[in-house]
């Protein structure tokens, strides 16, 4: 595809993007503490919340070998509380186990060697879901641990919030979810959201930023596709060698490029 044709397609796609779309949200909160503060104040219902720092696409991987995650928006408030704001459009992306993992990664990331456990900051893992994940029509579903024996909250400072992206109403949250689903800045209720959206869709610098993001995401998808293709080829090679039955484990590993564990699993699956 020609560069001009690709650029035209990017501009067309940009016009259709909403704040609830991942690649648009990536730029929405970038270097924009006031907007992040507005959104978090409304979702947490804490009008005095003051955000001191906000990063987008923050990579989190403290433990070697652990699965890494990239946070959509990661913020800190004036009390040291930490916020992970995630857009989840696919239903499986909001699985409770994912919320649990995100929350645990925030914990590991924010307690350093030598610190007391009581120094662990309060954390808020917030999933804004395009659909009503729990299907009960509530604007927000707050998740906290509870002591089942006493019926009281565990009060460990971990908070998980599921925000219903389909919720509409006269409240600030209803208006915010309306804005998250708008393509046009002119249709938005909150000026901070409209101003940023207008910049990203209409200002030449903002449009250039968004086109670069879309190009990066295409390249990332292409690389992932190539990796998957290479992996599938390696698995196919290993399966054929296992079927022949005359190759030692070490030979299969060396030729296919798979790990010992992966080859052993393929062998076990064949013998099952």
C-alpha positions as CSV (number, residue, x, y, z in Angstrom):
1,X,0.0,0.0,0.0
2,X,1.3,3.5,-0.9
3,X,2.3,5.9,1.9
4,X,-0.4,8.4,0.7
5,X,-3.1,5.7,0.7
6,X,-2.1,4.5,4.1
7,X,-2.1,8.1,5.5
8,X,-5.6,8.6,4.1
9,X,-6.8,5.4,5.8
10,X,-5.2,6.5,9.0
11,X,-7.0,9.8,8.9
12,X,-10.3,8.1,8.2
13,X,-9.8,5.7,11.1
14,X,-8.8,8.6,13.4
15,X,-12.1,10.3,12.7
16,X,-13.9,7.2,14.0
17,X,-11.9,6.7,17.1
18,X,-13.3,7.3,20.6
19,X,-11.6,7.7,24.0
20,X,-12.7,4.2,24.8
21,X,-10.5,2.9,22.0
22,X,-7.1,1.7,23.1
23,X,-5.0,3.6,20.5
24,X,-6.8,6.8,21.1
25,X,-6.7,6.5,24.9
26,X,-2.9,6.0,24.6
27,X,-2.6,9.7,23.6
28,X,-5.6,11.0,25.5
29,X,-3.9,11.0,28.9
30,X,-0.3,11.5,27.7
31,X,1.2,14.5,29.5
32,X,-2.3,15.5,30.6
33,X,-2.6,15.4,34.4
34,X,-5.7,17.6,34.5
35,X,-7.7,15.2,32.4
36,X,-6.5,12.2,34.3
37,X,-7.4,14.0,37.5
38,X,-10.9,14.8,36.3
39,X,-11.6,11.2,35.2
40,X,-10.3,9.7,38.4
41,X,-12.2,12.2,40.6
42,X,-15.4,11.2,38.9
43,X,-14.8,7.5,39.0
44,X,-13.7,7.3,42.6
45,X,-16.1,10.0,43.8
46,X,-13.2,11.8,45.5
47,X,-13.5,15.5,44.7
48,X,-10.4,16.4,46.6
49,X,-8.2,13.9,44.7
50,X,-5.0,15.6,43.4
51,X,-3.0,13.7,40.7
52,X,0.7,14.5,40.9
53,X,2.0,12.2,38.1
54,X,0.5,10.2,35.2
55,X,2.2,7.9,32.7
56,X,0.7,6.1,29.7
57,X,1.8,2.7,28.5
58,X,3.8,2.1,31.6
59,X,5.7,-1.3,31.5
60,X,5.6,-3.3,34.7
61,X,7.9,-6.2,35.3
62,X,9.7,-6.4,38.6
63,X,10.0,-10.2,38.9
64,X,12.2,-12.1,36.5
65,X,10.1,-14.7,34.6
66,X,6.8,-13.1,35.6
67,X,4.4,-12.0,32.9
68,X,4.8,-8.3,32.2
69,X,1.9,-5.9,31.7
70,X,1.7,-2.5,30.1
71,X,-0.7,-0.1,31.9
72,X,-2.9,2.1,29.9
73,X,-2.6,5.0,32.4
74,X,-0.7,4.9,35.7
75,X,-1.1,7.7,38.2
76,X,-0.1,8.8,41.6
77,X,-2.0,11.2,43.9
78,X,-0.8,13.6,46.5
79,X,-1.3,11.0,49.2
80,X,0.9,8.4,47.4
81,X,-2.1,6.3,46.3
82,X,-1.6,4.5,43.0
83,X,-4.1,4.2,40.1
84,X,-4.1,1.9,37.1
85,X,-6.8,3.0,34.6
86,X,-7.5,0.3,31.9
87,X,-9.8,0.4,28.9
88,X,-11.3,-3.1,28.3
89,X,-13.4,-3.5,25.2
90,X,-13.3,-7.3,24.9
91,X,-15.2,-9.2,27.6
92,X,-12.3,-11.6,28.3
93,X,-10.0,-8.6,28.8
94,X,-11.9,-7.8,32.0
95,X,-11.7,-11.2,33.6
96,X,-11.4,-11.0,37.4
97,X,-8.1,-12.9,37.3
98,X,-6.7,-10.1,35.1
99,X,-7.8,-7.5,37.6
100,X,-6.3,-9.5,40.4
101,X,-3.0,-9.7,38.5
102,X,-2.9,-6.0,37.7
103,X,-3.5,-5.2,41.4
104,X,-0.7,-7.6,42.5
105,X,1.7,-6.1,40.0
106,X,1.0,-2.6,41.5
107,X,1.8,-4.0,44.9
108,X,5.1,-5.6,43.8
109,X,6.1,-2.4,42.0
110,X,5.5,-0.2,45.0
111,X,7.1,-1.9,47.9
112,X,10.9,-1.8,47.9
113,X,13.5,-3.8,49.7
114,X,13.7,-2.8,53.4
115,X,10.3,-1.3,53.5
116,X,7.6,-2.4,56.0
117,X,4.5,-4.0,54.6
118,X,2.4,-1.3,56.2
119,X,4.2,1.2,53.8
120,X,2.4,-0.4,50.9
121,X,0.3,2.3,49.3
122,X,-3.4,2.0,48.6
123,X,-4.0,0.9,45.0
124,X,-6.9,1.4,42.6
125,X,-7.2,-0.9,39.6
126,X,-9.9,0.5,37.4
127,X,-11.4,-1.2,34.4
128,X,-13.6,0.9,32.1
129,X,-15.5,-1.8,30.1
130,X,-17.3,-1.0,26.9
131,X,-20.2,-3.2,28.0
132,X,-21.8,-3.7,31.3
133,X,-19.5,-6.5,32.5
134,X,-21.8,-7.6,35.4
135,X,-25.0,-6.9,33.6
136,X,-26.8,-5.2,36.5
137,X,-27.0,-1.7,35.2
138,X,-24.9,-0.2,37.9
139,X,-22.6,2.7,37.0
140,X,-19.6,1.3,39.0
141,X,-19.0,-2.1,40.6
142,X,-16.5,-1.7,43.5
143,X,-14.6,-4.8,44.5
144,X,-13.0,-5.2,47.9
145,X,-11.9,-8.1,50.1
146,X,-14.1,-9.0,53.0
147,X,-13.6,-11.0,56.2
148,X,-16.4,-13.6,55.8
149,X,-16.3,-14.6,59.4
150,X,-16.9,-11.1,60.7
151,X,-18.7,-9.6,57.8
152,X,-16.4,-6.6,57.8
153,X,-14.1,-5.3,55.1
154,X,-10.6,-6.6,55.2
155,X,-9.3,-3.0,54.7
156,X,-6.0,-3.9,53.0
157,X,-6.0,-0.9,50.8
158,X,-6.7,-2.8,47.6
159,X,-9.5,-1.4,45.5
160,X,-10.8,-2.8,42.1
161,X,-13.4,-0.9,40.2
162,X,-15.4,-2.0,37.2
163,X,-16.9,1.0,35.4
164,X,-19.9,0.4,33.2
165,X,-19.1,2.0,29.8
166,X,-22.7,1.7,28.7
167,X,-24.0,3.7,31.7
168,X,-25.7,6.9,30.8
169,X,-27.4,9.4,33.2
170,X,-27.4,12.9,34.5
171,X,-24.6,12.2,36.9
172,X,-21.0,13.2,36.2
173,X,-20.2,9.5,35.6
174,X,-23.0,9.1,33.1
175,X,-21.8,12.2,31.2
176,X,-18.2,10.9,31.4
177,X,-19.1,7.5,29.9
178,X,-21.0,9.4,27.2
179,X,-17.8,11.3,26.4
180,X,-15.8,8.1,26.3
181,X,-18.0,6.9,23.5
182,X,-18.1,10.1,21.4
183,X,-16.2,10.4,18.1
184,X,-16.6,14.1,17.9
185,X,-15.3,16.7,20.4
186,X,-18.4,18.8,19.7
187,X,-20.6,16.1,21.2
188,X,-18.7,15.9,24.5
189,X,-19.9,17.2,27.9
190,X,-16.5,17.9,29.5
191,X,-14.4,20.6,28.1
192,X,-11.1,19.0,29.1
193,X,-12.1,15.8,27.2
194,X,-13.3,17.8,24.2
195,X,-10.2,20.0,24.1
196,X,-7.8,17.0,24.1
197,X,-10.0,15.1,21.5
198,X,-10.1,18.2,19.3
199,X,-6.3,18.5,19.5
200,X,-5.7,14.8,18.6
201,X,-8.2,14.9,15.7
202,X,-7.9,18.4,14.3
203,X,-4.6,20.0,15.3
204,X,-1.7,19.1,12.8
205,X,0.6,18.2,15.7
206,X,-2.0,16.0,17.4
207,X,-3.0,14.3,14.2
208,X,0.7,13.6,13.5
209,X,1.0,12.1,17.0
210,X,-2.0,9.8,16.4
211,X,-0.8,8.7,13.0
212,X,2.6,7.8,14.5
213,X,0.8,5.8,17.2
214,X,-1.2,3.9,14.6
215,X,1.9,3.2,12.6
216,X,3.7,1.9,15.7
217,X,0.7,-0.4,16.5
218,X,0.7,-1.8,12.9
219,X,4.4,-2.5,13.1
220,X,3.9,-4.1,16.5
221,X,1.1,-6.3,15.2
222,X,3.3,-7.3,12.2
223,X,6.2,-8.3,14.5
224,X,3.8,-10.3,16.6
225,X,2.4,-12.0,13.6
226,X,5.9,-12.9,12.3
227,X,6.8,-14.3,15.8
228,X,3.6,-16.4,15.8
229,X,4.3,-17.7,12.4
230,X,7.9,-18.7,13.4
231,X,6.6,-20.4,16.5
232,X,3.9,-22.4,14.6
233,X,6.6,-23.5,12.1
234,X,8.9,-24.6,15.0
235,X,6.0,-26.6,16.5
236,X,5.2,-28.2,13.2
237,X,8.8,-29.3,12.7
238,X,9.0,-30.7,16.2
239,X,5.8,-32.7,15.7
240,X,7.1,-34.2,12.5
241,X,10.3,-35.2,14.2
242,X,8.4,-36.8,17.1
243,X,6.2,-38.7,14.7
244,X,9.2,-40.1,12.8
245,X,10.4,-41.5,16.2
246,X,14.1,-41.6,15.6
247,X,15.2,-38.3,16.9
248,X,16.5,-37.8,20.4
249,X,15.0,-35.0,22.6
250,X,18.2,-32.9,22.3
251,X,18.1,-33.1,18.5
252,X,14.5,-32.0,18.3
253,X,15.2,-29.1,20.6
254,X,18.2,-28.0,18.6
255,X,16.6,-28.2,15.2
256,X,13.1,-26.8,16.1
257,X,14.4,-24.1,18.5
258,X,11.7,-25.0,21.1
259,X,12.6,-25.4,24.7
260,X,13.0,-28.9,26.4
261,X,9.7,-28.4,28.3
262,X,7.8,-27.5,25.1
263,X,9.1,-30.5,23.2
264,X,8.4,-32.8,26.2
265,X,4.8,-31.5,26.3
266,X,4.4,-32.2,22.5
267,X,5.7,-35.7,23.2
268,X,3.3,-36.2,26.1
269,X,0.3,-34.9,24.0
270,X,1.2,-37.4,21.2
271,X,1.3,-40.3,23.7
272,X,-1.8,-39.4,25.5
